[in-house]
Amino acid sequence: MSAPAQKIVFLDAATYGDVFLENFTRTWSCTIHQVTARDETIPRLAGHSIAVTNKVPFDKSVLSAPEARDLRLIAVAATGTDIIDRAEASQRGVQVCNVPGYATESVAQFTMALILELCARAGSYCEAVRRGDWEKSPIFSLLDYPTVELSGRKLGIVGHGNIGQTVARMARGFGLEVLIAARPGAPASEGRISLDWLFAQADLISLHCPLTPETRNLINPRTLALMKPTAFLINSARGALVDEGALIDALRRKQIAGAALDVITQEPPPADHPIIRAAKELDNLIVTPHTAWSAREARERLLREVEENIAAFLAGRDRNRVT
């Protein structure tokens, strides 16, 4: 008797936007859900051996549910796997794979866009024109927002993986001097300077490190106090790298010049989230909706890699396996 066909469930296909999933439905028995609420996860796993998730979490309660008994692979359509209880998955014989590096160019490009907005304020001036401010100007121009040149300034990069390295390459093209931080808790070494020295020296600091116990709240009252009052902070990595209350306080007091965040601690945020409230109040805070990763090319690469990961699993091969 032949083995039963493997059944695949996509739990949050809406996160892939307008990238189509025909290859999956054409090749395999595949059920697609655009969005899956927490209380829908367990029933939707029933009878499926492979689950694809971007942000739907798999904790112990999900993995131990009777409905998950057929589960053999969790294909994470992202690089980070912090949404998965990997120890529980391993104990239950469930493999976990991810997709490293698919959004490197997209995130690096968006990071540079945030840096440029902080320094050139093109978006702010565009909004000023829409408000009619230009027509009221007594001179030919508007000078409402201070701008600075990048050339000759120092960009500190915390996290020198694929994305950090690509940001460094792009930044050098703008004439920025790039400083690379040593890993948290590690001493300075060749090509890397201590975190404290980087915070004190850099004109811009861009975060590209993973969220770990050592990096949680890396941006905090102490590290903010090390920064120059003219310095900018950019975070396109993980929201919990930043103590958000401390950052808001620093921005209000002009302790640093500004910040641009593509990630925050709760996504999507409630209307009363402190960062969202602060973004409506402070003109030195830019917040974008976790979209640095989402260039169409990146999403297409992502799904191709998920497809390859599943095909490898079905062929009995490990590919991008993390558990």
N, C-alpha and C positions, 0 to 999 in steps of 0.2 A: 504494500500500500504506500502511495506517495505521501510525502509530508504535506501537511496543510499549508496553503498559501499564507505568507506573512501579510498581516494587515497593518497599515500605517495610519496614524491619526496626527494631523496638524492641529495644534491647539490654539495658535494665535496668528493665523495667516495674514491678518490685517497689518501686522508689523512689516510685511514685505511690500506693502503699497501696491503699485500697479505692475509689479513683476509677476508674470503668470506662472502657474504651477502645472501646466499641461504634461510636462515630462513625468511628473510623479503619478498623475492620474492615468496617464497612458501606459505606463510601465508596470505599476503595482496597484493592488487594491488599497485605495487611499481615501480616507474621509477627511474633509477639510472644514474646520471651524474658523471663522474670522476672529472671534474673541471668545475666550473661555474664562468665566468667573471662577473664583476659588471653589465654590460649592458645586461647580460643574465638572471639575477636573476628574475626580474619581469615577463618576459614571461614564465619562467619555473614554476612559481607558479600557473599559470592558471589552474583551475579545481582541484587543490589539497587542501585537508583539513589539511594535516600534512606535515611539511617540516623538514628534518634533515639537520643540518649544523654543521660543525666544526668551520670554520673560515669565511664563507660567511656572511657578515653583513646584519642585518635587521634594517635599520634606518626608519625614518618617511616616506621618499619617497617610500620605498619598501612597508611598511605596509599599506600605504594609497592608493596604486595603485589599480585600478579596478580589475586587475588580481589576487590580493590577497584577494578578497572578500570572498572566500570559506575557507580561512585559519583559523584553530581553534587551532592548536598546533604547536609550534616550539620546536622540540626536539634537544637541543644543545648537540652534541657529544663531550663534554668537560666539565670541571668544571667551568671555567670562563664564564660569560654571558655578558661581556662588549661589545660584538658585537651586542647586541640586545638593541633597544630602548624599555626598559621594560614598561615605562610609556605609550608610544603609543600603545604597544601591549595590555596592560591592558585596556586601553580606548576602544579598538576595540574588546574586548572579546577574545583575542588570549592568550591562556595559554603558558607559557614557562617553560620547565623543563631542568635540567642539570644532569650531572653524577659526583657526588663528590667522591673523593677517589680512583678512578680506577687505577691511575698511581703512587700511593704512593711509592711502593717498587721500581718501575722502576726509578722514579726521584731521590729517595734517593740513590739508587745504582750508578746512573750516577753522582750524586753530589760527591759521594766518589771517583769515578774514576777521576773526575776533580781535586779534592783535591790531590789525589795520583800523578797525572801527574804534577801538580805544584811543588810538593815536591820531587818526585822521577825521573821525566823527562824520563820515559821509552819510550814514543813516540818519544821524541827528539833524544834519543840515537838510536832508531830503524831507524829513518831517517838518522842519521849519518852513520850507517852501510850501508844503501842503497846507500849513496853517495860515499862509498869507504873510509871513513875517518879512519876506524879501521885498514885497511891494512897499512896505512901510519904512524901509531902511533909508537913512539920509545919505548913505554913500552907495557906491556901485555894488558892494559886497555885503555879506553878513560875517560878523566876527564874534558870534555869541558863544561858540564852543572853542576852547583852546585846543590847538593841535600841535603835535610834535613830530619831528622826523625820526625815523628808525635808524638811519645810518649812523654808525659810531656808538650806538647804545649796546648794552649787554643783556642778552636773553639767557636766563637760567632755566635749564631743563631738568625736571625731576622725573626720572624714568626714561632710560635711554634704550628702550627696545625699538621695535620696528617703527612705531609712530614717532617716538622721540627723536630717533635718528633722521626720519624724513622731515620733521619740523625743523631740525637743525640745518639740514641741507637747504630747505626753502628759505630759512631765515638768513643764512649767509648771503643769499642772493639779494637781500635787501640791505646788505652792509652791516648786519648785526654781528657782534662778537658773541659766540655761543659758549656758555659755561655749563658743564655737566656735573650734576650732583652725585656724590657717592651715595650708595644705598643707605637707607636709614639705619643707624646704628653701626655703620662701617666707617673706618677712617678714610681720609683722603688718600688717593692713589694716583698713579700716573694717568693723566687725562681727566681726572675727577677731583672736585674740591668738596670739602665738607659741606653738609647742608647749611649749617649756620653761616659759613662764609658766603655761600651762594645767596642766601636770603639777604645778607648785608650788602652784597656787591651788585646784584642784578637790578636792571631797570625794568625788566619784565620777567615774570616767573610763570612758566607753563608746566602744568601737571600732567604726566603721562604714565604714572606708576599704577600698579594694581592696588586694590584695597586689601590690606592685610592688617593684623593686629598692630604692626609697627607703623603703618601709614594712616590708620584711622585718625582723623582730626590732626593730620600733619600741619594744616594751617590752623593755628590756635593763637591765643593772646601772646604767647612768648615769641612764636615765629613771626607774627605780624609786627611785633615791636622791633624786630631786627630789620625789617624792610625800610627802604627809603620812603620818605613822604611823597616822592615823585614816582614811585614804582607802581606797576600794574600786575594784577594776578589773573591768570587764565586757567580755567579747569574744564577740560573736555574728557576727563577720565572717569572718576567716580565721585558722586556727590558727597559721600561720607569722608572723603579726604579733607573736607573743610568743616571746621566748627562754624556753622552758619551764623550763630549769634555773635561770635567774636568778630567775624568778617563784617557783618552789618554795623556793629559798633565802630569798627575801624574806619569804615567808609563814611559814616556819619560825622566822625570827628576829624576826617581828612588825614587820618594817620597814614593811609596810602592813597594814591591818586585815583585808583579805580579798579574794577574787577569785571571780568566777563565769564559767565558760567553757562555751560551747555548741559550740566548735570547738577541735580540737587538731591537731597536725601529722600524725598518722597515723590514718585513719578507715576502717573500725573499728580500734580500737587492739588491740595484743597485750596479754595480761594483765600483762606486765611493763613496759608503757609508763610512763615516769616520772610523768606526770600522773595516770594511773589509780592507781598505787601511792600517790601523795601524797593523792589524794582519799579513800582508805580510811584515811589516817592523820591528816590535818589537818582540824580542824573549821572552819577559816576558808577552805576551798576547796570550791566547788560546781562540779560538772561534770555537764552534761547532754549527751545523745547527738546533737548536731547536728540538733536538732528544732525550732529557732525558726521555720524556714521553712514548717512542715508543717501548718498549719491546713487543714482540708478545703477551705475556700473558696479558699485560696491554691493548693492542688493542682488544684482545678477550673479556676481561672483559668489556671494554667500549661498545662494540656493544651489548653484552648481556644486559647491563643495559639500553641502548637505547631501545632495544626490550621490556624490561619489562616496561619502562616508557610509551611506546606507548600502550602496552596491557592494562596497568592500565587506561590510558586516555580513551580508547575505552570502558572500562568497567565502566566508570563514577567515577573512583577513582583518587585521587591525589597521585602522587608519584614523589618525588624529584622536586616538583613544586616550582618555585621561583617567578612566576607571575600568 
